């Protein structure tokens, strides 16, 4: 353990990482399904089918993000404050994306014209692209380092947010989410759209492998991860590539669950890579290492962390049990024209 770092501080850093892993694994395929309404589905029946695959679960998946944000605010208030001082607009865009995605399901269902339905399908698509792209840009900007001032506020220029690495990060998270969504559609549907999703995924894996090589090279050259945590960084990068290989293998061999779990593993690996590289920091100062914000300095009091731990131990099994039961209830494949009550 790092000197000065309390076990509960480390525990909550790990918990927040796990919450983001859960969010990107579960909400990642929601984003991909949302993109598929316009990129994969060919007609109204297929769009109904695609949206029905996530209809019972998408709102539960978003809870992971709310929980991660709440946990960050309560356990690391200095981290939360510094992060939002510099990324307020990107997070606002994410919020806009979450809102328009959320209302699109209900408003589309009640739209009385095809034009109205089409508008809300486009809002679902736009929100599903915007959110993973912005998260990818935020995280890659974060790990490059940001100009943190003495008062712990970020005062950054446009280039600190929008640069080659951050754009690659945004595109990578968006592409992986789309592939993850295609794998989920393969798992949850039957008929022509299932086979079309497989065909699309097969075509996208070569693009993904090239993107991962570029992403790994940028992590090597644009961050200090190799300097400070060389072994674990290389191991996690290798695991991300391995997950991509397994996902491709599962797709080409018709092993749908394997490819779905593996594509989710790519997203989980990227989150693990970021949090591993940040440790024992929560924010990296670009101009001066003395401006880095450390876990120990950003954390709440030990009393607060202890209370949060007790509440989490009590409530977490209930939440996981409920969400697991929801997936079990809606586990059957869907087919166009036979959606029943979905």
N, C-alpha and C positions, 0 to 999 in steps of 0.2 A: 504494500500500500504506500502511496505517495506521502511523504512527510507533511503533516498538517491537515491531511484529508481524513475526515471522519468516515467510519463505515456507512452510516446512514446517508451521508452526502454522496458517496460512491453508489450506494444502492439506488438512490433516486435518479442519478445520472443514467444508470442502466435501465431503470424503469421507463424513463422518458424515451430512451432509444428503442426499447421493446414496443412501446406504444406507437411510435412512428413506423416500426417494422409492421405491426399489425395494420396500421392505417394504409400503408402503401401496398401490402399484400392483398387486403380485402377491397379497399377503394380503388386500387390500381385496375382491377378487372372491371369495376364499375365505369371508370373513365374509358377503358377500351371498348366496352359495350356501347357507351354513349357515342363514341366516334363511329362505331359500326353502323349506327342508324343511318348515316349518310354515305359511308365508305363501303359498306358490305351489303346491306339490305337493298333489294331492287324494287320493292313495291310495298303497299300499305300493310299487307298481311305479314310480310317479313319484318317490317319495322315494328309492328305490334308484337311479333314473336321475340325479337331482339330485346325490346323494352321489358317484356314480361319475364325474361330470365333474371333480371335484377329487381323487378318490382317489389317483391317481398323483403328484400335484404339491403337495398342501397342506403336507406336512412340509418339502419343499424350500423353499417360500415362507417358512416361519417362520424359516429360517436367516438371512434378511436382518435380522430383529430381533435375533437372538442376536449376529450379527456387528456390528450397530450398537451394541448395548450393550457388547460386548467392546472395540470400537474406542474408544468414549467412555471406558471405564474406563482403557484403556492410554494414550490420547493426551491426555485431559483429566481426570485423577483428581480435581482440585478441583471441576470441574463435576459429575462423577458423585457425589461425596460430598455436595455442597450440594443437588443435585437430590433425592437419596434421603433427605436429612435432613428434607425437607418433604413428599415425595410417597411415603413408604414404604407407606402403606395403599392409595392408588390403584394403585401398582405391584403390590402384593400381590394386589389384586382382578384385575388383568390376568393375573398368573401363575395364579390360580385358573381364570380363563376359558380360558387356554391349556391347562391340564391337563385340564379337563373336555372341551374340544373334542377334544384329542388322543386321550383314551381312548375317546371316544364311537364313533369309527370301528370300533375293534377290538371293543369290548364289544357294540356293536349287531350286528356280524357273527356273534358267537358266542351271542347271546341266543337262548334256545330257545322263548320265548313272545312273542306280539305285545305283551303288556304290557311285557316287558323291552325289546323293540326301541323301543317308544314312549318309555320312560324315557330311553334314550340318544339318541334323536332330540331330545328336549327339552333334554338337556344340551348337545348340539351347537348348538341354537338359542340357548339362554341365553348360552353362551360367545361365540357369534358376534355377539350384541348387546352384551354386556358389554364386550368388548375395545375395539372402535372407539369406543364411548361414553366409556369411561374415558380413552382416548388423547385424544379431542377435548376433554374437560374439563381434562386435564393441560396440554395445549399452550396452550389459551386462558387458563388461570390463569397459566401461565408468562409469556405475553407481556403480561399486564396488569401484571405485577410482583408480587413476593412480598416479605414482610418478612424480609430477610436481616440477621442480626445481625453484630456485629463479628467473631465467630469463624467466620463463613461458614455457620452453620447457619440454617435457616428455622424461625421460630417463628410459626405462622400460626393464625388463627381459622377457624371453619367457613365464614364468609362469604368468605374468601380463596379457598377451593376451590369452593364451591357458590354461584354467583351467576348472574344472567341471562345474561351473556356465556358463562360456562363451560358452562351447560346448552345454550345455542344451539350452541356448538362441538361438544358431545357429540352432540346430535341431528343436526347437519349431517354429521359424519363418518359416523355410523351410516346416515343416509339415502343419502349418496353411495355408501357401500359396498354397500348393498342394490341400488341402481340399477346399479352396476358388476357385481354378481353376476348380475343379470337379463340384462345385456348379454352376459356370459360364457355363461350358459345358452342364450341365443339362438344364440350362436356354436357351441356344442358339442353341441346336441341337435337332434332332429328330432321331428315329431309335434305333438300338441296342446299339450304343455307349452312348446314353443318359441314358439308363437303367444300363449299366455297370458302368458309372460314379456314379450313385446312389448307386450301390452295393459296390463299393470301398469306398465311403464316409461313408456308414454305418459301415463298418469294421474298419475305421480309428478313428471314434469318441471315442471309449473306450481308444485308445492310447492317443488321445488328452487330455481327462479328466485326465488321470494319469500324463501326461506331465505338465498340468496346475497346478496340486497339487504340483509337484516337483518344478516347477518354482516359485510358490507363497511361498513355504517354503524357497527357496534360496533368494528371495527378502527380506524375513523376517530376515534371519540370516546373509546374506552377504552384505546388504546395510544398510544405516542409514535412510531409508525411514520411517520405523515405529517409529524411535526415533524422527524425526523432523516433519513428516507429517502423524501421525498415522491414523486420521479419514479419510482423503481423500485417502490415500493409500489403506486402507481396503475397502472403498467404490468402488474404481476403480477396485480392484481385484475381488470384488463381481460382478461387472458389466461385467467383462471379462468372468467370469464363467457363468453368466446368458446368455451372448451372445452365448457362446458355447452350452448351453442347448437349446436355441432357434434354433440355427443352426441345431442341431441334431433332434429336434422336426420337423422342417421344412423338413428335409430330409426323415425321417420316415413317415411323413404324405403327402409327395408329394407336399409340398408347396415350389416351387423352388425359387421364388423371396425372400421369407422370409429367407430361409436358406442362400442364397447368401448375402443378406444384413447383416445377423447376423455373418456369417463367416468373412466378411469384418470388422464388428464391433469388432471382437476379435483383429485383427491387429491394428485397430484404438485405442482400449483400451490399448494395450501394449505401443503404442507411448505416449498416454496421461499419463500412469503410469510413464514412464521415465521422461517426462518433468515436471510433477507434483512433482516428487521426487527431481529433480535437483533444482527447484526453491528455493531461488533466485540466484542459482548458474548456471553456464553453464558447468563447469568442477569441478570434485571433486578430491582433493588431498588425496592420500591414507595415506601418512605419517603424515601430519600436516594439520589441518583445516585452518591454516593461509595461506596455499597454494591454497585453493579453489579459483577458478576464478568466480567472481560474475558478474551478468548481468550488473550492473552499471559500473563496471570497464572494461568490455569487449566491451561495446557499442561504436558506432561511435558518432560523435557530434550530437547534437539535430538538427542542420541545415540539416545534411545529412538525418537523420531519417524523418524529416518533408518533405523533397523533395521526398523521397522514398514513403511516405504515400500518397502524392498527386498523384504520378504516378500510384501507385497501385489502388487507387480509380477510376482512369480513365480507366486503361487497364483491370483490373480484370473482370468486367462484360463482356467485349468483348471475353476474353479467355474462360470464363465459358460458355458463350452463344454458341461459336463455338464448344466446346467439347460436350456440351449437344446436339447440333444439329447433330453432327456426330453419337452419340449413337442412336439418334432418327431415322436417315436415315438407319442405319444398324441394326435395332431392330429385324428383322424377324429371325425365326429359320432357321437353315441350315440343309441339309440332304445330306448324301454321294451320289455322282453321280449327284447332282443337285445344284452345287455351283454357276452356272451362271458366273457372272463377278467377283466373289470374288477371 
